[in-house]
Amino acid sequence: MKQRGAYLRAGMRVGLLGGSFDPAHAGHVRVTLEALRRFGLDRVWWLVSPGNPLKPRGPAPLEQRMAGARAIMQHPKVHVSDFEAQAGTRYTADTVLRLRKIHPGVRFVWLMGADNLVQFSQWDNWQQIMRSVPVGVLARPGDRISARTSVAARVFRHARLPAQASRLLPNAQAPAWCFVNMPMVDLSSSAIRAARHSGTGAQSAGTHENSTCGTANGGVNSGT
């Protein structure tokens, strides 16, 4: 059965949220719902990465993470996808290129946390990503200043849309990016995993972290 939100047609405005989702949690859901609203998106695809070879310990099996993501993110406009595993793409730039080729005319927007914008300039072909699709940045309070002064923000300062124009982002010609603020509870996937291992437990609420929202590994496999 095809998952809700999977169908795309030319003209649709589709956000791409990459990560390991290990595990997916309420923070990812909140970021997704905010992105749908603030950027006027028709769909959001969660790109669950196969794994991050730059990390010493790999994530849980892909099937397990996919099942967890689908269980927590039940929304008609959201599709949980293993596209990168199917396409065999290693870097975010390659994933974006492949998606644009398969879905011509779709207005893709790469979604990331402000913490990822800080290190975006370290990703593989990061400027190619910026010039390929608009980028929507969702900022929690602690990351705002460093993100706004990051290398990527300075290099592409001419391409930034004001927050009040955020709904124009999907139809903007790349390079274009928009920085929007949102309050969040500071709990990440890594914190949840640590709590599980220690036996203390953790609420499945919180926000993205640099390894689960928008590819914080040099652009390897959409985030994780």
C-alpha positions, -999 to 999 in steps of 0.1 A, spaced: 0 0 0 14 34 -9 19 57 20 -1 89 23 18 119 10 40 99 -14 24 111 -46 40 141 -61 31 161 -92 46 192 -109 40 224 -90 38 208 -56 58 224 -28 76 196 -10 99 199 20 127 174 25 137 165 61 167 142 62 180 123 92 187 90 109 155 94 129 171 71 156 146 73 170 120 96 155 104 117 182 78 144 188 104 171 181 106 159 145 68 160 143 68 195 156 94 207 132 75 191 103 42 207 112 59 241 116 75 237 82 42 228 66 27 259 80 55 284 79 67 276 43 33 268 29 43 233 19 20 207 2 40 178 14 70 169 36 91 138 30 111 124 58 143 109 42 154 82 66 191 76 59 206 41 56 233 51 81 262 75 87 296 60 80 312 89 99 297 78 132 316 52 153 283 34 160 257 29 134 220 36 139 193 10 145 183 -11 114 166 10 87 134 -11 89 131 -4 126 137 33 122 112 35 93 86 17 114 91 41 143 90 71 121 57 60 105 42 52 139 49 87 153 44 108 121 8 100 109 -2 129 88 -18 129 53 8 154 40 39 136 53 57 106 36 83 86 55 108 74 28 138 52 24 146 69 -9 183 71 -3 186 34 4 167 27 -28 185 52 -49 219 44 -34 228 81 -29 255 88 -3 255 126 -2 227 151 2 236 169 -30 232 137 -49 199 129 -32 185 163 -42 198 160 -77 181 125 -81 148 137 -67 147 167 -90 154 144 -120 127 119 -110 101 146 -101 106 174 -126 85 205 -118 82 197 -81 93 226 -59 115 210 -34 127 228 -2 155 214 19 147 216 56 173 219 83 178 230 119 197 262 126 224 241 142 231 224 109 233 258 91 264 265 114 283 236 99 266 235 65 298 248 48 315 215 58 290 194 38 300 179 5 290 202 -24 270 225 0 270 254 -24 255 231 -50 227 223 -26 220 260 -20 219 267 -57 197 237 -65 168 241 -41 155 267 -16 165 260 20 142 264 50 159 268 84 140 263 116 157 277 146 154 269 183 165 297 207 200 285 215 211 282 178 200 315 164 231 338 168 257 312 156 235 302 126 230 338 115 268 344 115 277 311 99 298 308 68 267 297 47 246 326 60 274 351 51 281 336 17 244 336 8 233 366 27 220 382 -6 197 352 -10 179 353 23 142 359 25 127 377 55 108 355 79 76 373 71 80 361 35 85 325 44 56 312 24 72 325 -7 103 303 -3 91 272 -22 85 292 -54 117 312 -50 145 307 -75 175 291 -58 197 302 -42 171 312 -16 168 305 21 146 316 49 153 316 87 123 312 110 123 310 147 103 285 167 103 276 204 113 240 211 119 217 240 156 208 240 155 170 237 172 152 209 173 117 195 207 112 210 193 121 244 165 96 240 190 69 231 212 77 260 183 76 284 172 42 270 207 28 275 210 41 310 175 29 319 163 63 331 137 67 303 129 98 283 98 114 270 94 111 232 92 149 229 117 175 219 134 189 189 158 181 162 194 178 167 223 182 143 223 145 136 186 140 130 173 171 113 188 180 80 220 161 75 247 170 99 275 147 87 291 165 58 261 159 37 264 121 39 231 103 35 208 131 43 216 136 78 224 113 104 
